[in-house]
């Protein structure tokens, strides 16, 4: 059974990542929140077993950006594990 991330943690990420999306995409906070909540990245953040909340909101934003660009959040540098 999938454990869900605590609501207080999700709320923090929702606020922070939504602000980054709105700012960088030039869209409203409401539209940014809609896009983030409907993403695979947010689904992964909700799954406590994935521990995506160990990353900073900026890193989660980067994961979301990778998903937007490629359709797969796993293409983010943070999830691929490539060495820099």
C-alpha positions in Angstrom: 0.0 0.0 0.0 1.3 3.4 -1.0 1.9 5.8 1.9 1.0 9.4 1.2 3.3 12.3 2.0 2.2 14.5 4.9 -0.2 17.3 3.8 2.0 19.9 5.5 5.0 18.9 3.3 2.9 18.8 0.2 1.5 22.3 0.9 5.0 23.7 1.2 6.1 22.2 -2.1 2.8 23.2 -3.8 3.4 26.9 -2.8 7.1 27.0 -3.6 7.0 25.1 -6.9 3.9 26.9 -8.1 5.5 30.2 -7.5 8.5 29.1 -9.6 6.3 27.8 -12.4 4.2 31.0 -12.5 7.3 33.3 -12.4 9.3 31.4 -15.1 6.4 30.6 -17.4 4.7 34.0 -17.1 1.4 32.4 -16.1 -1.0 32.9 -13.2 -0.5 31.2 -9.8 -3.8 29.3 -10.4 -2.7 28.0 -13.8 0.7 27.1 -12.4 -0.9 25.2 -9.5 -3.2 23.4 -11.9 -0.3 22.3 -14.1 1.8 21.1 -11.1 -1.1 19.2 -9.4 -1.8 17.4 -12.6 1.8 16.3 -13.3 3.6 13.0 -12.8 6.1 15.0 -10.7 3.4 15.9 -8.2 2.1 12.3 -8.2 5.7 11.2 -7.3 5.8 13.8 -4.6 2.6 12.5 -3.1 4.1 9.0 -2.9 5.9 9.0 0.5 7.9 5.9 -0.5 9.6 7.9 -3.3 10.9 10.5 -0.8 11.0 13.2 -3.5 10.5 15.7 -0.6 14.2 15.1 0.3 14.9 17.4 -2.7 14.5 21.2 -2.4 11.5 22.9 -4.1 13.9 24.2 -6.7 15.0 20.6 -7.5 11.4 19.5 -7.7 10.7 22.4 -10.0 13.6 21.1 -12.2 12.1 17.7 -12.2 8.7 19.2 -13.3 10.5 21.1 -16.1 12.1 17.9 -17.3 8.6 16.3 -17.4 7.2 19.3 -19.3 10.0 19.2 -21.9 10.2 15.4 -22.4 7.0 13.9 -20.9 9.0 12.0 -18.3 10.2 13.4 -15.0 12.7 10.6 -14.9 14.7 12.6 -17.4 15.7 15.1 -14.8 19.4 15.2 -13.8 18.2 14.8 -10.2 16.5 11.4 -11.0 18.9 10.1 -13.6 21.8 10.1 -11.3 24.3 11.3 -13.9 27.6 12.5 -12.5 28.4 16.1 -13.3 
